[in-house]
Amino acid sequence: WAYVAVILMVWFAVELFLDRFRNEDTMGTWALFVIALGTPLVIALQWYVVRGQVRVWYDVPVYLFLASFVFGLAFTVTRDYPWTLVIPSTLVAAAVGLGVGVLVNPTLASAFLSGAGYFVQTKVVTTIAEDQLPGMSQIILSFGFFTFGMGLAAIAYLVWQLPRRRDLAYNLIVVWVFAAIFMAITAARFIFNASPAFALVSGFAVDQILVRADFVTMRRTYRSLATGSWRNALRKSVKFRHILAVLGLVFLVLLPNVWWAVDASIPFDLKAQYDRQIGNVLPSFLRAPGYNPSGSSPFYLGAFGYNVPKASEYYPAAWEWFAKQDADQPRELRPAFLSWWDYGFEAVDRGAHPTVADNFQDGFALAGQFITAQNETEGIALLAIRILEGDFRTHRPTFSPGVLAALEGAGLTADIFRNAFLRPQDYVAIVLADPVRFGPWAPDMIAQNAAYVFLTHWITEHLNKEGAVAFYHAVRAATHWDIGYFAVDSRLFPISVQNTGIFYAPVKLSDHRVLQIRDGRVLPLDFFQVLVTTNVHPQPTPVQQIGPGEQVQSQTIQYQPAFYNSMFYRSYVGYSPTDLGSANVTEIPGIGQSLQSTPPMPAWNLTHFRVVYRTAYYNPFPNPANHTDAWRAMNYDDATRLQANITAGTIKGTVDLSPTTSVVNGVVFLRYYDGALVNGTLRAGSSPLPGVRITVTDELGTPHHVTTTDASGHYSALVPFGDITITASVGPTTRTTLINSRVLATTKLHVTVDQAMRAPVDRDADGLPDWIITRDLESEARQVQGTAYYDLNRNNVFDAGDQRAGAPTITLSDREFAYERTERAAPDGTLLIGDLPPGTYAVRIALNGRTLAGTDLGPNPVSGPDQDVSVPYSIVHGFSNSEAGDAIPGASIEFKDETNGTVIPTLSQGNGSYRVGPLLAGNYTISATSAERTSAPTRIQVSGADQALNLTLAPSGTVAGTTFFFGTPRPFATLQFQSAADPRTVRTITSDVDARFSVGLPAGEWFVNGRFYDATRLYAFLGHVTVVAGGTTPLSAVFGDGVWVNGTVRDPSGASSPQADIAFANPAGEVWLRTDSQGGYLAFLPGGFYDVEAFTRAGAYFAPVSLVTSGRRDVTLVGSSNTVGWKAYRDTNGNGAADPGRRSRAPTSICGMILEPMCSSRPRPRATSRSRSSPTGPTRGARPPRDTRPAPSRRRLPRPCNRSRPSRSRRSSCRSRGPSSWGAARSSTGPSESPPPRWEGAPWLRPRTRIRTAGIRCASSPAPMG
């Protein structure tokens, strides 16, 4: 009735102005208006008060009436004043009052300006299709072409006559007709309202045509002549104007309007049927050339019409189902329905449930906010806010005691909500000023949306999801109001660039940013973009960047993260491309080309909403292609039962259950639930299983909650109502179901709506509410039973040829989740490990101080066969030979396990062969002795495969002596003998109870070091000894105060240098170390002075140090940049020089030599010659690198003598070790005039250096030397 009221107000304003211009009394007009409009307002007041709708629909008409009342009163009491004074004064006062209204109550001021939205489009009106400006062809054809023209002409005539007529009824008719037609031209929905007005003015125009045609005179003339010949009378009375008027009215008014009326009366879904009948009736010469009777679109009909919702369509079918829900409650107390406002009246009338938003556009802001909410917590907060808003309206200006208690219990301040509901306009500036906190919003944001946004963020900032659920539960309990259903349908969904639906409407009216593009579409750019290619932009470009005149070649829709995260999308489609592992794809699952194989799953992974209705279709014909009009929409549950009957053969037909169908042409209803709490423990036998994924799914297979068992196997899961499945699984996750690849246990339970809504009921009297449920999960318990053994015959079976592995500790670790069991086998190797869930397990074997990796296995059922555990091992075999290659039988061979110090002895056979095993992976030192022969200790690494190792026994000697501690024999002291020829060869011996020791070693030079702690004090020894073949070399090891030194060796770039050689040397002896994987080292030495040298292939280092106290010393290598060349020659005249013409020695005769400078009065460092290019010219702060070739090819010769600094020389004089002496001439690659490089702390290297070959036999020919 507001339409009538607005028309009356317009008439009243026009009448007031006309009367004042005419200087007539307006008292009667004013009184008539007050009675005509005030009476229905008074009568309707009671209804609006009882229904609580005063502030919804009643208040604005009342305010408009009061404004009109004051306006008329002002004109009435000033009737004696000239209108030139009254009218301007009144208009100025109205403008001032309107300005104040904009500041005080913008909504009310907007209602005054827009005539309650009837004359000026508001933001809401811009989203209503029927409120948009109709096309001129639409409005003309709606009334008929000639009728429309006559109507406009009649209106112009009536308005022209308005000042000349002093008739209130005439003025009222003119104002009504003018306003009605004006509104029909501005909004399509007013075309129906304008029909009576057009009929009236068109009838007036027809009357004027008949009057102007003078049919009265024609009738009089005909009657006067009718006594004679009727033909003559007709000829005399009928004029051309009469014929023209009749033909015009018949063909321009009557026939077109009758045809369009018949067309409009036929529903659209029947037009094709009637259209074919019309085509069949017409003769062939009257049929249109383009007419196709078999076409699906009508040809003669279709200009107008309507759709009648049929029960077989998806929303009528949904309303029928919805009306049956919650039937045990009165309609007004049932859980409310939430969707876009278009469906509000149907939800109330057909669905029999209250609605949050309706076709009066009440609640549109809350609906838009919920549809676009970015997560479930925001959505739940909005539901609570809406109920708080209703409670505040009921108990204004505060809340009910129950709601205040709920706010206090949630830790939320009631004043925050009270202020937002009282003055929402204050929050527009707050929200727009902080886009980081609240996000980007439209600059013309309305106050109601600002309040919702502020309060939503306030709740989500103070409460997590479960806190918001508990708060919503408390608010519902306090008010007995519930918003329980949310529905979305295909008309809302922007399924393609050609069909973006009406999704823009809730986006725009929730005050998100939108963009009006040139073709009239509204683009919600934060939710999706339209990308186009044109003749100017060949690459996809946002449509808003396309200039006028560009030719569009293609269009695509690009969904944004805000769209995928919205409650609308999560409810309707479910997972996003990112959830499916396709982060770079912006398509809709089940619809987009790349995601077509993954159908939508509405409410996927929503913890507090589940699908209760989803459109499916049934066709009673097995061949639906021939019966496309027989499809009938229904709930998914009903369609599932029909499918079961079809499969059983009891009925015929076809069922379409695909979720894609419900997205393209259907509706989805979701039901909110707080969630029942299921607690339990997952076990395999008696063992709890930690780290297992627990997934809650409903009857449709939709996951709703995911959690993980804790260290005790315990879980807590929120479950919806219905027949629920709880699944425990491990392994890779299936993205659609959120269930892992290996299912350990499942359980099914039925949860009632009361349980899911956490009703405070304890029917089983266990002291806990029924919504707290206990349900343990049991995984199948399997076991591993068998024997740990060495598979000596390599046949993967424990049989007579194998050896039991003693008592290893076996650990089984599941490959797919953090679960392991550890058991120690019996001394005979037998083991039993139970309570294992099915799966694949990694095997770890702890034995003899090491941990080994076994072969993966899967446990068997309890009654299954044994599963033996094979312990990985290696066999080392070879021969013991002399230097001449002769076999040495009966050699005593020892394998020392470096992991635990165990010594494994064996004897070589008559042919010198030996075989040792099984050996566990690790490092072993191998030595062999026979009479006066011994092998150099050899260190090998056993890693699984068998190894062959031949041992060469060379003449050896014995080192014997006593370990002393400051002159006192020290028993049980450990000494380490390190070969000077190969520092990696080490023998370790421990003195006996009398502090005596004796060890056999291959002949040669050996460095000796040792250490021990007395309480916390370190003592160390360093020395060297030369072992003589067949002899015994005495050694007294005197331990003194020791120091430790550690650090990191770094290469020239500063990076740590693993496997670098580092040595500490002084006249007493040397200690050679190799850095670990981090470049670190640790040495124990007697205190004193040392030369420190370190090297890798990347660089070298040399420096003298004083080690008095323990500490850290990092070493940085210096890169080499020069090379030094050498030439070997025979010094026949003994002058130490390569004389001109003297023949050079063949390069292959020199290998593995140590080059040493000739003795001089200054100390010189040692140099080595190992290849054609050796390090140059020593760089400052570095020494030439040591030879890094395998130890057997390298020999060491004595160092050069050093007479000036004994601490840096091992001997006091230069000695030759062989029968001949050879010289070598050095040539540097650097310029001869440049000063030679200098050693740090060392003298110049002389140009000529003597080589002492010492009669060494080369193991292999080195590269030629310069």
Order of alpha helices (4+ residues) and beta strands (2+ residues): alpha-alpha-alpha-alpha-alpha-alpha-alpha-alpha-alpha-alpha-alpha-alpha-alpha-alpha-alpha-beta-alpha-alpha-alpha-alpha-alpha-alpha-alpha-alpha-alpha-beta-alpha-beta-beta-beta-beta-beta-alpha-alpha-beta-beta-alpha-beta-alpha-beta-beta-beta-beta-beta-beta-beta-beta-alpha-beta-beta-beta-beta-beta-beta-beta-beta-beta-beta-beta-beta-beta-beta-beta-beta-beta-beta-beta-beta-beta-beta-beta-beta-beta-beta-beta-beta-beta-beta-beta-beta-beta-beta-beta-beta-beta-beta
